[in-house]
Amino acid sequence: MPQDPTVTGPTDKFDYQKSVQKTEDKFILQFLRIDKYVNRPLASLIVRAVYRTGVTPNQLTLLAFALGLAGAYFFSRGTPSAFLIGGLLAQASSIMDNADGMLARARNQMSEFGAQLDIYLDRVNEFFLLICIALGQYRYSGSLELLIVGLAATAIYFLQVSLFYLTKNFVRDFQKGETGELRSWLMFLICLCGVLNRLAYGIYFFLALGAGIILFHSISFFRKPKG
């Protein structure tokens, strides 16, 4: 999310509508908005609590990152209780990831560095979460197949992320922030699979979903008129 490391001190009341001003209408998930109905209302409580303090948006970004890494650690432990904690921490990270951008927009502290920091740390978080889910499920079940599929799902996920940004650059699409809802659903599904101890289903689902998105990006790329 766009953020600036400097806080000058807000003088206005927290404006919820201003803080959530984004465009995410490209995806069918616009009709299943977990950000709108779950993450942002909860994140707004955090923003309201820190709005008049010295807490910066980038500090919330780092806190979201730390929560995600903690979730990855618990997933790697390979026990049902650790899976539950890992899932809850992943969801908490997702909520905090909404709060940093909301705070930045509410205070008019948006910056390119903050936006890139958010993207950078999100990708690192996702890598460790997916890898540790595969490792934890292997330690829990002893299934080498699930470990291999989990590693493949991680590779496929990051391949589709790379193709997404390459395709955006190729078609000259410079709009930002339109994947936030999809990432929130990823984190919510990770949470759900952890809480219900159904990480095996999640691993196969993430593999299939990543492959489908790669196919979509490939079709979009080759359908672009050549010039």
Backbone hydrogen bonds, N-H to C=O, Kabsch-Sander energy under -0.5 kcal/mol:
donor,donor_aa,acceptor,acceptor_aa,energy
3,Q,111,S,-0.9
8,T,6,T,-0.5
16,Y,14,F,-0.7
19,S,15,D,-1.8
20,V,16,Y,-1.1
21,Q,18,K,-1.0
22,K,20,V,-1.0
24,E,22,K,-0.5
30,Q,27,F,-1.9
31,F,28,I,-1.9
32,L,29,L,-1.6
34,I,32,L,-1.4
37,Y,33,R,-2.0
38,V,34,I,-2.1
39,N,34,I,-2.0
40,R,35,D,-3.0
42,L,38,V,-1.7
43,A,39,N,-3.1
44,S,40,R,-2.6
45,L,41,P,-0.7
45,L,42,L,-0.7
46,I,42,L,-1.0
47,V,43,A,-2.4
48,R,44,S,-2.7
49,A,45,L,-1.5
50,V,46,I,-1.6
51,Y,47,V,-1.5
53,T,50,V,-2.0
60,L,56,T,-1.5
61,T,57,P,-1.9
62,L,58,N,-2.2
63,L,59,Q,-2.0
64,A,60,L,-2.6
65,F,61,T,-2.0
66,A,62,L,-2.4
67,L,63,L,-2.4
68,G,64,A,-2.1
69,L,65,F,-2.4
70,A,66,A,-2.3
71,G,67,L,-2.3
72,A,68,G,-2.3
73,Y,69,L,-2.3
74,F,70,A,-2.1
75,F,71,G,-2.3
76,S,72,A,-2.0
77,R,73,Y,-0.7
77,R,74,F,-1.1
78,G,74,F,-0.6
78,G,75,F,-1.1
83,F,79,T,-2.6
84,L,80,P,-2.1
85,I,81,S,-2.0
86,G,82,A,-2.9
87,G,83,F,-2.6
88,L,84,L,-2.2
89,L,85,I,-2.4
90,A,86,G,-2.1
91,Q,87,G,-2.0
92,A,88,L,-2.3
93,S,89,L,-2.3
94,S,90,A,-1.8
95,I,91,Q,-2.3
96,M,92,A,-2.5
97,D,93,S,-2.0
98,N,94,S,-1.1
98,N,95,I,-0.6
99,A,95,I,-1.7
100,D,96,M,-1.8
101,G,97,D,-0.7
102,M,98,N,-2.0
103,L,99,A,-2.6
104,A,100,D,-2.1
105,R,101,G,-2.6
106,A,102,M,-2.5
107,R,103,L,-1.9
108,N,104,A,-0.6
108,N,105,R,-0.6
109,Q,104,A,-3.1
114,G,3,Q,-1.1
115,A,111,S,-1.9
116,Q,112,E,-2.5
117,L,113,F,-2.9
118,D,114,G,-2.1
119,I,115,A,-1.9
120,Y,116,Q,-2.8
121,L,117,L,-2.6
122,D,118,D,-2.2
123,R,119,I,-2.1
124,V,120,Y,-1.7
125,N,121,L,-2.6
126,E,122,D,-2.6
127,F,123,R,-2.2
128,F,124,V,-2.2
129,L,125,N,-2.6
130,L,126,E,-2.5
131,I,127,F,-2.5
132,C,128,F,-2.4
133,I,129,L,-2.0
134,A,130,L,-1.9
135,L,131,I,-2.4
136,G,132,C,-3.0
137,Q,133,I,-2.5
138,Y,134,A,-1.8
139,R,135,L,-2.4
140,Y,136,G,-2.0
141,S,137,Q,-2.8
142,G,138,Y,-2.8
144,L,142,G,-0.7
147,L,143,S,-1.4
148,I,144,L,-2.4
149,V,145,E,-2.9
150,G,146,L,-2.6
151,L,147,L,-2.3
152,A,148,I,-2.5
153,A,149,V,-2.8
154,T,150,G,-1.9
155,A,151,L,-2.2
156,I,152,A,-2.9
157,Y,153,A,-2.4
158,F,154,T,-2.1
159,L,155,A,-1.9
160,Q,156,I,-2.4
161,V,157,Y,-1.8
162,S,158,F,-2.0
163,L,159,L,-2.5
164,F,160,Q,-2.1
165,Y,161,V,-2.0
166,L,162,S,-2.3
167,T,163,L,-2.7
168,K,164,F,-2.4
169,N,165,Y,-2.1
170,F,166,L,-2.2
171,V,167,T,-2.5
172,R,169,N,-0.8
173,D,168,K,-2.9
174,F,172,R,-0.8
180,G,177,G,-1.0
183,R,179,T,-2.2
184,S,180,G,-2.2
185,W,181,E,-1.9
186,L,182,L,-2.1
187,M,183,R,-2.5
188,F,184,S,-2.2
189,L,185,W,-2.6
190,I,186,L,-2.2
191,C,187,M,-2.4
192,L,188,F,-2.8
193,C,189,L,-2.8
194,G,190,I,-2.1
195,V,191,C,-2.9
196,L,192,L,-2.3
197,N,194,G,-0.8
198,R,193,C,-3.2
202,G,198,R,-1.7
203,I,199,L,-2.6
204,Y,200,A,-1.8
205,F,201,Y,-2.3
206,F,202,G,-2.9
207,L,203,I,-1.8
208,A,204,Y,-2.3
209,L,205,F,-3.0
210,G,206,F,-2.4
211,A,207,L,-2.1
212,G,208,A,-2.2
213,I,209,L,-2.3
214,I,210,G,-2.2
215,L,211,A,-2.0
216,F,212,G,-2.0
217,H,213,I,-2.7
218,S,214,I,-2.5
219,I,215,L,-2.3
220,S,216,F,-2.3
221,F,217,H,-2.4
222,F,218,S,-2.4
223,R,219,I,-1.6
224,K,220,S,-0.7
224,K,221,F,-0.7
